[in-house]
C-alpha cells in the first residue's frame, strides 16, 4: 500500500488571545494553538487556510 504524502504547513502564534473576541480564541484552539510562540504543523487544506486568513494579526505561516 502506497501512502501519499500530504502537504503540511507550520503555523506559529504571534499574537495574544487576551482581549480578543471569543470566536477568535476558538479558532486558535481549533488550530492547536493557545500560547504565544507555539508552532504546530497542520495539513494544508482549505479549512486551515481559511482559519489562518481570519487571524492574520495573531498567526503566521512559518517555512
PQR file of N, CA, C, O and H, with PARSE charges and radii, in Angstrom:
ATOM      1  N   UNK A   1       0.833  -1.193   0.000 -0.4000 1.5000
ATOM      2  CA  UNK A   1       0.000   0.000   0.000 -0.0000 2.0000
ATOM      3  C   UNK A   1       0.872   1.248   0.000  0.5500 1.7000
ATOM      4  O   UNK A   1       1.753   1.416   0.843 -0.5500 1.4000
ATOM      5  N   UNK A   2       0.616   2.076  -0.922 -0.4000 1.5000
ATOM      6  CA  UNK A   2       1.391   3.307  -1.025 -0.0000 2.0000
ATOM      7  C   UNK A   2       0.695   4.415  -0.254  0.5500 1.7000
ATOM      8  O   UNK A   2      -0.507   4.639  -0.393 -0.5500 1.4000
ATOM      9  H   UNK A   2      -0.100   1.939  -1.607  0.4000 1.0000
ATOM     10  N   UNK A   3       1.474   5.090   0.550 -0.4000 1.5000
ATOM     11  CA  UNK A   3       0.935   6.230   1.289 -0.0000 2.0000
ATOM     12  C   UNK A   3       1.284   7.497   0.525  0.5500 1.7000
ATOM     13  O   UNK A   3       2.433   7.701   0.134 -0.5500 1.4000
ATOM     14  H   UNK A   3       2.451   4.908   0.662  0.4000 1.0000
ATOM     15  N   UNK A   4       0.290   8.339   0.316 -0.4000 1.5000
ATOM     16  CA  UNK A   4       0.552   9.605  -0.347 -0.0000 2.0000
ATOM     17  C   UNK A   4       1.005  10.625   0.693  0.5500 1.7000
ATOM     18  O   UNK A   4       0.465  10.699   1.797 -0.5500 1.4000
ATOM     19  H   UNK A   4      -0.644   8.173   0.633  0.4000 1.0000
ATOM     20  N   UNK A   5       1.990  11.393   0.316 -0.4000 1.5000
ATOM     21  CA  UNK A   5       2.489  12.417   1.239 -0.0000 2.0000
ATOM     22  C   UNK A   5       1.571  13.626   1.160  0.5500 1.7000
ATOM     23  O   UNK A   5       1.366  14.204   0.092 -0.5500 1.4000
ATOM     24  H   UNK A   5       2.428  11.333  -0.581  0.4000 1.0000
ATOM     25  N   UNK A   6       1.032  13.990   2.292 -0.4000 1.5000
ATOM     26  CA  UNK A   6       0.146  15.149   2.332 -0.0000 2.0000
ATOM     27  C   UNK A   6       0.963  16.392   2.614  0.5500 1.7000
ATOM     28  O   UNK A   6       1.901  16.366   3.411 -0.5500 1.4000
ATOM     29  H   UNK A   6       1.198  13.521   3.159  0.4000 1.0000
ATOM     30  N   UNK A   7       0.601  17.481   1.955 -0.4000 1.5000
ATOM     31  CA  UNK A   7       1.303  18.734   2.190 -0.0000 2.0000
ATOM     32  C   UNK A   7       0.930  19.275   3.565  0.5500 1.7000
ATOM     33  O   UNK A   7      -0.226  19.205   3.981 -0.5500 1.4000
ATOM     34  H   UNK A   7      -0.161  17.503   1.308  0.4000 1.0000
ATOM     35  N   UNK A   8       1.903  19.802   4.246 -0.4000 1.5000
ATOM     36  CA  UNK A   8       1.664  20.392   5.554 -0.0000 2.0000
ATOM     37  C   UNK A   8       2.242  21.798   5.588  0.5500 1.7000
ATOM     38  O   UNK A   8       3.112  22.160   4.795 -0.5500 1.4000
ATOM     39  H   UNK A   8       2.843  19.859   3.907  0.4000 1.0000
ATOM     40  N   UNK A   9       1.728  22.580   6.538 -0.4000 1.5000
ATOM     41  CA  UNK A   9       2.260  23.921   6.771 -0.0000 2.0000
ATOM     42  C   UNK A   9       2.492  24.079   8.263  0.5500 1.7000
ATOM     43  O   UNK A   9       1.805  23.465   9.080 -0.5500 1.4000
ATOM     44  H   UNK A   9       1.021  22.286   7.182  0.4000 1.0000
ATOM     45  N   UNK A  10       3.458  24.900   8.606 -0.4000 1.5000
ATOM     46  CA  UNK A  10       3.722  25.204  10.010 -0.0000 2.0000
ATOM     47  C   UNK A  10       3.130  26.568  10.318  0.5500 1.7000
ATOM     48  O   UNK A  10       3.348  27.540   9.595 -0.5500 1.4000
ATOM     49  H   UNK A  10       4.016  25.399   7.942  0.4000 1.0000
ATOM     50  N   UNK A  11       2.378  26.617  11.409 -0.4000 1.5000
ATOM     51  CA  UNK A  11       1.711  27.846  11.812 -0.0000 2.0000
ATOM     52  C   UNK A  11       2.227  28.234  13.195  0.5500 1.7000
ATOM     53  O   UNK A  11       2.294  27.399  14.097 -0.5500 1.4000
ATOM     54  H   UNK A  11       2.202  25.827  11.997  0.4000 1.0000
ATOM     55  N   UNK A  12       2.588  29.498  13.355 -0.4000 1.5000
ATOM     56  CA  UNK A  12       3.108  29.999  14.625 -0.0000 2.0000
ATOM     57  C   UNK A  12       2.192  31.093  15.155  0.5500 1.7000
ATOM     58  O   UNK A  12       1.759  31.975  14.413 -0.5500 1.4000
ATOM     59  H   UNK A  12       2.534  30.177  12.622  0.4000 1.0000
ATOM     60  N   UNK A  13       1.904  31.023  16.448 -0.4000 1.5000
ATOM     61  CA  UNK A  13       1.092  32.067  17.068 -0.0000 2.0000
ATOM     62  C   UNK A  13       1.989  33.242  17.422  0.5500 1.7000
ATOM     63  O   UNK A  13       2.989  33.085  18.123 -0.5500 1.4000
ATOM     64  H   UNK A  13       2.256  30.308  17.051  0.4000 1.0000
ATOM     65  N   UNK A  14       1.622  34.425  16.929 -0.4000 1.5000
ATOM     66  CA  UNK A  14       2.431  35.624  17.170 -0.0000 2.0000
ATOM     67  C   UNK A  14       1.672  36.683  17.953  0.5500 1.7000
ATOM     68  O   UNK A  14       2.247  37.702  18.335 -0.5500 1.4000
ATOM     69  H   UNK A  14       0.810  34.552  16.360  0.4000 1.0000
ATOM     70  N   UNK A  15       0.382  36.453  18.196 -0.4000 1.5000
ATOM     71  CA  UNK A  15      -0.433  37.423  18.914 -0.0000 2.0000
ATOM     72  C   UNK A  15      -1.118  36.780  20.107  0.5500 1.7000
ATOM     73  O   UNK A  15      -1.383  35.578  20.107 -0.5500 1.4000
ATOM     74  H   UNK A  15      -0.085  35.625  17.886  0.4000 1.0000
ATOM     75  N   UNK A  16      -1.400  37.574  21.113 -0.4000 1.5000
ATOM     76  CA  UNK A  16      -2.040  37.082  22.322 -0.0000 2.0000
ATOM     77  C   UNK A  16      -3.564  37.065  22.170  0.5500 1.7000
ATOM     78  O   UNK A  16      -4.135  37.978  21.574 -0.5500 1.4000
ATOM     79  H   UNK A  16      -1.184  38.551  21.113  0.4000 1.0000
ATOM     80  N   UNK A  17      -4.225  36.031  22.707 -0.4000 1.5000
ATOM     81  CA  UNK A  17      -5.684  35.987  22.651 -0.0000 2.0000
ATOM     82  C   UNK A  17      -6.365  36.828  23.737  0.5500 1.7000
ATOM     83  O   UNK A  17      -7.593  36.869  23.815 -0.5500 1.4000
ATOM     84  H   UNK A  17      -3.761  35.289  23.191  0.4000 1.0000
ATOM     85  N   UNK A  18      -5.576  37.485  24.561 -0.4000 1.5000
ATOM     86  CA  UNK A  18      -6.140  38.315  25.618 -0.0000 2.0000
ATOM     87  C   UNK A  18      -6.876  39.495  24.989  0.5500 1.7000
ATOM     88  O   UNK A  18      -6.354  40.138  24.077 -0.5500 1.4000
ATOM     89  H   UNK A  18      -4.579  37.452  24.498  0.4000 1.0000
ATOM     90  N   UNK A  19      -8.085  39.783  25.470 -0.4000 1.5000
ATOM     91  CA  UNK A  19      -8.938  40.876  24.999 -0.0000 2.0000
ATOM     92  C   UNK A  19      -9.316  40.714  23.521  0.5500 1.7000
ATOM     93  O   UNK A  19      -9.443  41.703  22.800 -0.5500 1.4000
ATOM     94  H   UNK A  19      -8.509  39.261  26.210  0.4000 1.0000
ATOM     95  N   UNK A  20      -9.491  39.491  23.085 -0.4000 1.5000
ATOM     96  CA  UNK A  20      -9.945  39.198  21.728 -0.0000 2.0000
ATOM     97  C   UNK A  20     -11.344  38.602  21.812  0.5500 1.7000
ATOM     98  O   UNK A  20     -11.712  38.051  22.849 -0.5500 1.4000
ATOM     99  H   UNK A  20      -9.388  38.687  23.671  0.4000 1.0000
ATOM    100  N   UNK A  21     -12.121  38.697  20.756 -0.4000 1.5000
ATOM    101  CA  UNK A  21     -13.450  38.080  20.755 -0.0000 2.0000
ATOM    102  C   UNK A  21     -13.363  36.558  20.958  0.5500 1.7000
ATOM    103  O   UNK A  21     -12.380  35.924  20.577 -0.5500 1.4000
ATOM    104  H   UNK A  21     -11.822  39.144  19.914  0.4000 1.0000
ATOM    105  N   UNK A  22     -14.388  36.005  21.552 -0.4000 1.5000
ATOM    106  CA  UNK A  22     -14.422  34.575  21.845 -0.0000 2.0000
ATOM    107  C   UNK A  22     -14.269  33.732  20.579  0.5500 1.7000
ATOM    108  O   UNK A  22     -13.651  32.668  20.615 -0.5500 1.4000
ATOM    109  H   UNK A  22     -15.186  36.521  21.862  0.4000 1.0000
ATOM    110  N   UNK A  23     -14.825  34.197  19.468 -0.4000 1.5000
ATOM    111  CA  UNK A  23     -14.722  33.452  18.212 -0.0000 2.0000
ATOM    112  C   UNK A  23     -13.258  33.299  17.774  0.5500 1.7000
ATOM    113  O   UNK A  23     -12.871  32.244  17.271 -0.5500 1.4000
ATOM    114  H   UNK A  23     -15.327  35.062  19.438  0.4000 1.0000
ATOM    115  N   UNK A  24     -12.448  34.340  17.961 -0.4000 1.5000
ATOM    116  CA  UNK A  24     -11.031  34.260  17.593 -0.0000 2.0000
ATOM    117  C   UNK A  24     -10.282  33.301  18.501  0.5500 1.7000
ATOM    118  O   UNK A  24      -9.393  32.584  18.042 -0.5500 1.4000
ATOM    119  H   UNK A  24     -12.762  35.198  18.370  0.4000 1.0000
ATOM    120  N   UNK A  25     -10.627  33.277  19.780 -0.4000 1.5000
ATOM    121  CA  UNK A  25      -9.998  32.332  20.708 -0.0000 2.0000
ATOM    122  C   UNK A  25     -10.311  30.899  20.314  0.5500 1.7000
ATOM    123  O   UNK A  25      -9.446  30.026  20.396 -0.5500 1.4000
ATOM    124  H   UNK A  25     -11.349  33.860  20.153  0.4000 1.0000
ATOM    125  N   UNK A  26     -11.560  30.649  19.881 -0.4000 1.5000
ATOM    126  CA  UNK A  26     -11.956  29.300  19.480 -0.0000 2.0000
ATOM    127  C   UNK A  26     -11.231  28.863  18.208  0.5500 1.7000
ATOM    128  O   UNK A  26     -10.890  27.689  18.065 -0.5500 1.4000
ATOM    129  H   UNK A  26     -12.262  31.358  19.814  0.4000 1.0000
ATOM    130  N   UNK A  27     -10.996  29.788  17.293 -0.4000 1.5000
ATOM    131  CA  UNK A  27     -10.255  29.463  16.083 -0.0000 2.0000
ATOM    132  C   UNK A  27      -8.827  29.078  16.440  0.5500 1.7000
ATOM    133  O   UNK A  27      -8.290  28.119  15.886 -0.5500 1.4000
ATOM    134  H   UNK A  27     -11.273  30.742  17.410  0.4000 1.0000
ATOM    135  N   UNK A  28      -8.204  29.812  17.358 -0.4000 1.5000
ATOM    136  CA  UNK A  28      -6.850  29.473  17.798 -0.0000 2.0000
ATOM    137  C   UNK A  28      -6.799  28.076  18.386  0.5500 1.7000
ATOM    138  O   UNK A  28      -5.909  27.295  18.052 -0.5500 1.4000
ATOM    139  H   UNK A  28      -8.640  30.591  17.808  0.4000 1.0000
ATOM    140  N   UNK A  29      -7.741  27.755  19.253 -0.4000 1.5000
ATOM    141  CA  UNK A  29      -7.780  26.432  19.875 -0.0000 2.0000
ATOM    142  C   UNK A  29      -7.994  25.360  18.807  0.5500 1.7000
ATOM    143  O   UNK A  29      -7.400  24.284  18.874 -0.5500 1.4000
ATOM    144  H   UNK A  29      -8.464  28.390  19.524  0.4000 1.0000
ATOM    145  N   UNK A  30      -8.842  25.656  17.828 -0.4000 1.5000
ATOM    146  CA  UNK A  30      -9.080  24.718  16.742 -0.0000 2.0000
ATOM    147  C   UNK A  30      -7.837  24.445  15.911  0.5500 1.7000
ATOM    148  O   UNK A  30      -7.681  23.355  15.361 -0.5500 1.4000
ATOM    149  H   UNK A  30      -9.325  26.530  17.774  0.4000 1.0000
ATOM    150  N   UNK A  31      -6.964  25.419  15.819 -0.4000 1.5000
ATOM    151  CA  UNK A  31      -5.700  25.239  15.104 -0.0000 2.0000
ATOM    152  C   UNK A  31      -4.653  24.532  15.960  0.5500 1.7000
ATOM    153  O   UNK A  31      -3.585  24.173  15.463 -0.5500 1.4000
ATOM    154  H   UNK A  31      -7.091  26.305  16.265  0.4000 1.0000
ATOM    155  N   UNK A  32      -4.952  24.333  17.238 -0.4000 1.5000
ATOM    156  CA  UNK A  32      -3.995  23.683  18.122 -0.0000 2.0000
ATOM    157  C   UNK A  32      -3.044  24.651  18.787  0.5500 1.7000
ATOM    158  O   UNK A  32      -1.995  24.253  19.293 -0.5500 1.4000
ATOM    159  H   UNK A  32      -5.819  24.625  17.642  0.4000 1.0000
ATOM    160  N   UNK A  33      -3.410  25.931  18.788 -0.4000 1.5000
ATOM    161  CA  UNK A  33      -2.569  26.959  19.392 -0.0000 2.0000
ATOM    162  C   UNK A  33      -3.214  27.443  20.681  0.5500 1.7000
ATOM    163  O   UNK A  33      -4.279  26.956  21.061 -0.5500 1.4000
ATOM    164  H   UNK A  33      -4.263  26.254  18.377  0.4000 1.0000
ATOM    165  N   UNK A  34      -2.594  28.379  21.346 -0.4000 1.5000
ATOM    166  CA  UNK A  34      -3.159  28.920  22.569 -0.0000 2.0000
ATOM    167  C   UNK A  34      -2.122  29.647  23.410  0.5500 1.7000
ATOM    168  O   UNK A  34      -2.462  30.479  24.250 -0.5500 1.4000
ATOM    169  H   UNK A  34      -1.729  28.775  21.038  0.4000 1.0000
ATOM    170  N   UNK A  35      -0.858  29.327  23.178 -0.4000 1.5000
ATOM    171  CA  UNK A  35       0.217  30.002  23.899 -0.0000 2.0000
ATOM    172  C   UNK A  35       1.111  30.705  22.889  0.5500 1.7000
ATOM    173  O   UNK A  35       1.300  30.233  21.767 -0.5500 1.4000
ATOM    174  H   UNK A  35      -0.582  28.651  22.495  0.4000 1.0000
ATOM    175  N   UNK A  36       1.649  31.820  23.300 -0.4000 1.5000
ATOM    176  CA  UNK A  36       2.499  32.621  22.432 -0.0000 2.0000
ATOM    177  C   UNK A  36       3.695  31.820  21.931  0.5500 1.7000
ATOM    178  O   UNK A  36       4.284  31.036  22.676 -0.5500 1.4000
ATOM    179  H   UNK A  36       1.496  32.203  24.211  0.4000 1.0000
ATOM    180  N   UNK A  37       4.049  32.022  20.663 -0.4000 1.5000
ATOM    181  CA  UNK A  37       5.220  31.458  20.002 -0.0000 2.0000
ATOM    182  C   UNK A  37       5.161  29.938  19.837  0.5500 1.7000
ATOM    183  O   UNK A  37       6.178  29.310  19.541 -0.5500 1.4000
ATOM    184  H   UNK A  37       3.571  32.658  20.058  0.4000 1.0000
ATOM    185  N   UNK A  38       3.990  29.348  20.025 -0.4000 1.5000
ATOM    186  CA  UNK A  38       3.838  27.915  19.798 -0.0000 2.0000
ATOM    187  C   UNK A  38       3.737  27.675  18.303  0.5500 1.7000
ATOM    188  O   UNK A  38       3.094  28.445  17.590 -0.5500 1.4000
ATOM    189  H   UNK A  38       3.165  29.858  20.265  0.4000 1.0000
ATOM    190  N   UNK A  39       4.371  26.609  17.823 -0.4000 1.5000
ATOM    191  CA  UNK A  39       4.346  26.258  16.404 -0.0000 2.0000
ATOM    192  C   UNK A  39       3.703  24.881  16.266  0.5500 1.7000
ATOM    193  O   UNK A  39       4.070  23.950  16.982 -0.5500 1.4000
ATOM    194  H   UNK A  39       4.894  25.983  18.402  0.4000 1.0000
ATOM    195  N   UNK A  40       2.750  24.750  15.352 -0.4000 1.5000
ATOM    196  CA  UNK A  40       2.118  23.468  15.061 -0.0000 2.0000
ATOM    197  C   UNK A  40       2.206  23.198  13.565  0.5500 1.7000
ATOM    198  O   UNK A  40       2.227  24.123  12.753 -0.5500 1.4000
ATOM    199  H   UNK A  40       2.452  25.506  14.770  0.4000 1.0000
ATOM    200  N   UNK A  41       2.257  21.919  13.216 -0.4000 1.5000
ATOM    201  CA  UNK A  41       2.285  21.519  11.816 -0.0000 2.0000
ATOM    202  C   UNK A  41       0.924  20.948  11.475  0.5500 1.7000
ATOM    203  O   UNK A  41       0.476  19.984  12.096 -0.5500 1.4000
ATOM    204  H   UNK A  41       2.240  21.168  13.876  0.4000 1.0000
ATOM    205  N   UNK A  42       0.261  21.541  10.486 -0.4000 1.5000
ATOM    206  CA  UNK A  42      -1.091  21.163  10.109 -0.0000 2.0000
ATOM    207  C   UNK A  42      -1.136  20.774   8.644  0.5500 1.7000
ATOM    208  O   UNK A  42      -0.296  21.196   7.849 -0.5500 1.4000
ATOM    209  H   UNK A  42       0.624  22.324   9.981  0.4000 1.0000
ATOM    210  N   UNK A  43      -2.128  19.963   8.295 -0.4000 1.5000
ATOM    211  CA  UNK A  43      -2.340  19.598   6.908 -0.0000 2.0000
ATOM    212  C   UNK A  43      -2.791  20.844   6.132  0.5500 1.7000
ATOM    213  O   UNK A  43      -3.602  21.632   6.620 -0.5500 1.4000
ATOM    214  H   UNK A  43      -2.810  19.620   8.940  0.4000 1.0000
ATOM    215  N   UNK A  44      -2.266  21.002   4.952 -0.4000 1.5000
ATOM    216  CA  UNK A  44      -2.568  22.185   4.136 -0.0000 2.0000
ATOM    217  C   UNK A  44      -3.895  21.984   3.410  0.5500 1.7000
ATOM    218  O   UNK A  44      -3.933  21.474   2.290 -0.5500 1.4000
ATOM    219  H   UNK A  44      -1.607  20.362   4.556  0.4000 1.0000
ATOM    220  N   UNK A  45      -4.991  22.396   4.068 -0.4000 1.5000
ATOM    221  CA  UNK A  45      -6.321  22.272   3.478 -0.0000 2.0000
ATOM    222  C   UNK A  45      -6.960  23.656   3.389  0.5500 1.7000
ATOM    223  O   UNK A  45      -6.460  24.630   3.952 -0.5500 1.4000
ATOM    224  H   UNK A  45      -4.961  22.810   4.977  0.4000 1.0000
ATOM    225  N   UNK A  46      -8.063  23.714   2.675 -0.4000 1.5000
ATOM    226  CA  UNK A  46      -8.783  24.984   2.532 -0.0000 2.0000
ATOM    227  C   UNK A  46      -9.326  25.449   3.881  0.5500 1.7000
ATOM    228  O   UNK A  46      -9.373  26.650   4.147 -0.5500 1.4000
ATOM    229  H   UNK A  46      -8.468  22.923   2.217  0.4000 1.0000
ATOM    230  N   UNK A  47      -9.736  24.511   4.735 -0.4000 1.5000
ATOM    231  CA  UNK A  47     -10.273  24.874   6.041 -0.0000 2.0000
ATOM    232  C   UNK A  47      -9.207  25.519   6.918  0.5500 1.7000
ATOM    233  O   UNK A  47      -9.468  26.512   7.598 -0.5500 1.4000
ATOM    234  H   UNK A  47      -9.699  23.535   4.519  0.4000 1.0000
ATOM    235  N   UNK A  48      -8.012  24.952   6.899 -0.4000 1.5000
ATOM    236  CA  UNK A  48      -6.913  25.506   7.705 -0.0000 2.0000
ATOM    237  C   UNK A  48      -6.507  26.871   7.152  0.5500 1.7000
ATOM    238  O   UNK A  48      -6.277  27.808   7.917 -0.5500 1.4000
ATOM    239  H   UNK A  48      -7.800  24.145   6.347  0.4000 1.0000
ATOM    240  N   UNK A  49      -6.420  26.987   5.839 -0.4000 1.5000
ATOM    241  CA  UNK A  49      -6.070  28.273   5.226 -0.0000 2.0000
ATOM    242  C   UNK A  49      -7.109  29.345   5.557  0.5500 1.7000
ATOM    243  O   UNK A  49      -6.758  30.504   5.776 -0.5500 1.4000
ATOM    244  H   UNK A  49      -6.606  26.226   5.217  0.4000 1.0000
ATOM    245  N   UNK A  50      -8.385  28.960   5.594 -0.4000 1.5000
ATOM    246  CA  UNK A  50      -9.443  29.902   5.943 -0.0000 2.0000
ATOM    247  C   UNK A  50      -9.343  30.378   7.372  0.5500 1.7000
ATOM    248  O   UNK A  50      -9.567  31.555   7.657 -0.5500 1.4000
ATOM    249  H   UNK A  50      -8.670  28.019   5.416  0.4000 1.0000
ATOM    250  N   UNK A  51      -9.002  29.453   8.295 -0.4000 1.5000
ATOM    251  CA  UNK A  51      -8.839  29.824   9.697 -0.0000 2.0000
ATOM    252  C   UNK A  51      -7.656  30.769   9.866  0.5500 1.7000
ATOM    253  O   UNK A  51      -7.720  31.719  10.646 -0.5500 1.4000
ATOM    254  H   UNK A  51      -8.821  28.497   8.064  0.4000 1.0000
ATOM    255  N   UNK A  52      -6.581  30.508   9.139 -0.4000 1.5000
ATOM    256  CA  UNK A  52      -5.408  31.388   9.197 -0.0000 2.0000
ATOM    257  C   UNK A  52      -5.760  32.767   8.650  0.5500 1.7000
ATOM    258  O   UNK A  52      -5.303  33.780   9.181 -0.5500 1.4000
ATOM    259  H   UNK A  52      -6.529  29.736   8.506  0.4000 1.0000
ATOM    260  N   UNK A  53      -6.559  32.810   7.606 -0.4000 1.5000
ATOM    261  CA  UNK A  53      -6.944  34.089   6.994 -0.0000 2.0000
ATOM    262  C   UNK A  53      -7.796  34.932   7.931  0.5500 1.7000
ATOM    263  O   UNK A  53      -7.798  36.158   7.819 -0.5500 1.4000
ATOM    264  H   UNK A  53      -6.930  31.987   7.176  0.4000 1.0000
ATOM    265  N   UNK A  54      -8.520  34.301   8.855 -0.4000 1.5000
ATOM    266  CA  UNK A  54      -9.338  35.052   9.807 -0.0000 2.0000
ATOM    267  C   UNK A  54      -8.506  35.654  10.933  0.5500 1.7000
ATOM    268  O   UNK A  54      -8.978  36.548  11.636 -0.5500 1.4000
ATOM    269  H   UNK A  54      -8.518  33.305   8.946  0.4000 1.0000
ATOM    270  N   UNK A  55      -7.268  35.176  11.116 -0.4000 1.5000
ATOM    271  CA  UNK A  55      -6.425  35.660  12.211 -0.0000 2.0000
ATOM    272  C   UNK A  55      -5.056  36.130  11.715  0.5500 1.7000
ATOM    273  O   UNK A  55      -4.042  35.683  12.250 -0.5500 1.4000
ATOM    274  H   UNK A  55      -6.885  34.449  10.546  0.4000 1.0000
ATOM    275  N   UNK A  56      -4.987  37.006  10.724 -0.4000 1.5000
ATOM    276  CA  UNK A  56      -3.665  37.392  10.222 -0.0000 2.0000
ATOM    277  C   UNK A  56      -2.851  38.186  11.246  0.5500 1.7000
ATOM    278  O   UNK A  56      -1.627  38.257  11.142 -0.5500 1.4000
ATOM    279  H   UNK A  56      -5.811  37.369  10.290  0.4000 1.0000
ATOM    280  N   UNK A  57      -3.516  38.778  12.225 -0.4000 1.5000
ATOM    281  CA  UNK A  57      -2.821  39.554  13.246 -0.0000 2.0000
ATOM    282  C   UNK A  57      -2.348  38.682  14.417  0.5500 1.7000
ATOM    283  O   UNK A  57      -1.650  39.168  15.306 -0.5500 1.4000
ATOM    284  H   UNK A  57      -4.511  38.720  12.310  0.4000 1.0000
ATOM    285  N   UNK A  58      -2.727  37.395  14.419 -0.4000 1.5000
ATOM    286  CA  UNK A  58      -2.392  36.519  15.542 -0.0000 2.0000
ATOM    287  C   UNK A  58      -1.561  35.306  15.150  0.5500 1.7000
ATOM    288  O   UNK A  58      -0.913  34.717  16.016 -0.5500 1.4000
ATOM    289  H   UNK A  58      -3.295  37.000  13.696  0.4000 1.0000
ATOM    290  N   UNK A  59      -1.554  34.908  13.881 -0.4000 1.5000
ATOM    291  CA  UNK A  59      -0.796  33.741  13.449 -0.0000 2.0000
ATOM    292  C   UNK A  59      -0.003  34.064  12.196  0.5500 1.7000
ATOM    293  O   UNK A  59      -0.329  34.989  11.452 -0.5500 1.4000
ATOM    294  H   UNK A  59      -2.081  35.386  13.178  0.4000 1.0000
ATOM    295  N   UNK A  60       1.057  33.275  11.979 -0.4000 1.5000
ATOM    296  CA  UNK A  60       1.896  33.434  10.798 -0.0000 2.0000
ATOM    297  C   UNK A  60       2.294  32.053  10.301  0.5500 1.7000
ATOM    298  O   UNK A  60       2.497  31.130  11.089 -0.5500 1.4000
ATOM    299  H   UNK A  60       1.322  32.524  12.584  0.4000 1.0000
ATOM    300  N   UNK A  61       2.402  31.926   8.987 -0.4000 1.5000
ATOM    301  CA  UNK A  61       2.867  30.677   8.396 -0.0000 2.0000
ATOM    302  C   UNK A  61       4.399  30.727   8.387  0.5500 1.7000
ATOM    303  O   UNK A  61       5.001  31.675   7.884 -0.5500 1.4000
ATOM    304  H   UNK A  61       2.237  32.676   8.347  0.4000 1.0000
ATOM    305  N   UNK A  62       5.013  29.682   8.957 -0.4000 1.5000
ATOM    306  CA  UNK A  62       6.473  29.617   9.080 -0.0000 2.0000
ATOM    307  C   UNK A  62       6.999  28.626   8.044  0.5500 1.7000
ATOM    308  O   UNK A  62       6.367  27.601   7.793 -0.5500 1.4000
ATOM    309  H   UNK A  62       4.524  28.912   9.366  0.4000 1.0000
ATOM    310  N   UNK A  63       8.133  28.920   7.452 -0.4000 1.5000
ATOM    311  CA  UNK A  63       8.725  27.992   6.479 -0.0000 2.0000
ATOM    312  C   UNK A  63       9.364  26.822   7.166  0.5500 1.7000
ATOM    313  O   UNK A  63       9.912  25.941   6.504 -0.5500 1.4000
ATOM    314  H   UNK A  63       8.646  29.753   7.656  0.4000 1.0000
TER
END
